[in-house]
């Protein structure tokens, strides 16, 4: 038994040793529309926190984001918050002359909500989804006077999955009565075309790397005749350990 445990530890230790952890904080602009709550787009500030762990071929990503937005007239507030977790297995497609390209499948889970301060009967809209995604990572090591400045671009595109949506005109109170109406929807690239992408440049600081760049998010869906979008553009700062 002890020998088996030792062999398992010896097999796992190389993966742990090569784990690369990066923490990100971002701030920018948000544009949110959910026609279940309002026919108007709300715009405001977006903030996010993320933790990414990169192994040899496996990527773990946990992110938390929030948006504080106003109506076009500036008299109604809407608040958005969600948490997303994803695990990807990426295959190396190219590695030459300082450039590497990896891609592979990713599984993601999203849990969030939108609150509209004006609505009385239905002020909150829940966001729940499980998706199978395509994950891509490209990296180029830019060298200037013996210093390495890694440029990195990551892209995640949800392909298929399931998502929750109330039906048009359906109240959340009906769920407490056990009344459901096609609330679990099949999500795909046609009814929910979405993507998350990030571009950063790394600045070496001792044994660590400071990352600065841009992150964009495009979440869209049309379920049960209800339209939704969540667009963000953010400046991000990360620290790679």
N, C-alpha and C positions, 0 to 999 in steps of 0.2 A: 504493500500500500504506500509506504513512504517513498519507495523508488518510483511509483507511478506519479505521485505528487511532484517529485523532483523533476521528472521528465516533462511534465506539463509546464512547470515553472520555467524550465530551460527553453521550452518552445515559445512561451509567451513573452519572456523577458526581452528578446530582441525587438519585438513589436513595440513594447512599452518604451524601450530606450530610444526608438526612432520617432516617438510621438512628438508632434510639433503643435504647441498650443498658442493660439492667438486670441486676444481679447479686443473687441471693437466697441467704440461709442460713436454715435452719429447724430447729426442734427441737420434739419433741412425743412423743405416745404412739402405739404400734403394736399391732395385734392380727393375728396371722398364723396361718393354718390351712392345712396341706397334708396330706391324708390318705394320700398316698404315703409320707410320712415318719412321721406320727403322727396318731392320731385326735383329738388335743387341740389347742385353741387356745393359742398362746404369746403372752404379752404383755410389753411392755417399752418401750424408748426408741427413737425414730426421729429420724434426722438427715438433712438433705438440703442439697445445693448446686445452684444452677441459674444458667444464663446465658440471657437472652432478648434477641433482637435484633428490633426492630420496624421494618420499612420502611413505606412508604406503604400497601401492601396485603398485604405478605408478612411472615410471622412465623416466626422460627427459634427453637427451644427445645431446650436441652440440659440434662439434669438427672441428677444422681447421688444415690442415696439408699441408706441402710443402716438396719437395725433390729437391735437386740440384745435378745433376748427370753428369757424363762424359761417352763418348763412350769408348770401350775397347782400342782404340788407343790413347785416351786422347786428341783428337783434335776437338771434337764436344761436345757442351753442350746441355743438355736437362733439362727442368724445369717442375715440376709437382706441381699442387696445387688443393685442393678441400675443400669443406665444406660439412659436413654431419650432418643431424638432425634426431633424432629418438625418438619415444615415445613408451614405453612398459608398458604392464599391467602384473604384475608377481603374480602368485599364490604361496602361501606358501605350499611346499610339505613336508617339514620336519623341525622340530625345537626341538632339545633335546641335553642336555649336552654341551651347548655352540656352537653347530653346527646348522646352518640353511641353507635350500636350497629352492630357489625360481625359478620359470620358467614361461614363458608365451609368448604370441605373441607380436611382435614389428613391427611398421611401420617406414620405413626409407626413406629419400630422400637424394640424392647425386648430387652435381653439381661441376664440376671441368674441368680442361683442362691440356693438355701437350703441351709444346712448344719445338720444335727442331730447333736449331740455324742454321743448315745446309740447311734445306729444303727451297726452294724458292716458289714453287706454293702452297704447302700445308704444312705450318710449324706448324699448330696447330691442335690438335685433341680434340674434346669436349667429356666430360664424364657426362652423365645424366642418372639417374636411380631412379625408385620408386620400393621398394621391401617390401614384408611381410617376417619378420624374426622370428627366434626362439631366445629368450633371456633367459639366465640362469645366476643365481648368487648364489654362495656358499660362506659361511662365517663361520669361526671358531674363537672363542675368546680364544686365547692362554694367559694363566695367569702365570706370573712369579713374585713371591713375592708381591702379592696383586696388581700388575700392569697388565693391560689388553692390549694385543697386537693383535688386530684383523687381521687375515689373510683372504683375500678376493680374490676370483677368479670369473671373469665375462667372459661370452662367448656369442657372437652374430653370428648367422649363417643365411644369406639370403637364403630363400627357393624358393619363386616365385616372379615375378614382371615383369616390363617392363624396357627396356634400349634402349638408342639411339646408333646407329652405322652406319657410312657410309658403303656403299658397297665396295667390292674390286675394286680398280681403280677409284672410284667415287671422283670427286673433290667437295670441299665445294662451289666452284663458281656455281655449278649446282643448289644448293639450292636457290640462288638469282634469278635463272631463273624459279623457281617453279618445278624443276625436282627432284623427290624423287624415291628411289629404295629400298624398304624393309628396311627402316631405323629405324623402331620401332620394336624391337625384344622381344620375350617372353623369360624372363630369368628364369632359374631354377637351381637346384643343379647339373645338368649334363653339361650344356653349360657354367655355370659360378660358379663353386664351390669356395666358399669364406668363410672367417671367420675373426672375430676380437676377440682377447682375451687379458685379462689383469690379472696379479697376483701381489698383493701388500701386504705389511705388514704395519700395523699402529703403530705409536709411539706417545703415549699421550703427549701433551704439554699443560698443564693447562686444559682448557675446550675444546680444539681443538685437532685434530689428524693430525700428519704429516705422509704422506703415501709415501713409496718408493717401487719400483718394476719394473716389466717388462711388456711391451706391444708389441704384435705382430699383424701384419695385413697381410692377404692373400687375395688379390683381383685378380680374374682370370676370363677370358671370352674368348669364341671363337664365334664370330658373323660374318656372311658374309665372312667366310674364313679369318678373321683377328684375330690374337692372341694378347692377352693383359694380362700382369700381373703386379702387384704392391705389392712387398714384403717389409716389414719393420720389424726391430727389434730395440726396443728403451728402454732406461732407462728412467723411469718416476718418477717425484716427484709431489706429490699432497698435498693439504691442505684442510682438512675437517672442515667446520665451523658448 
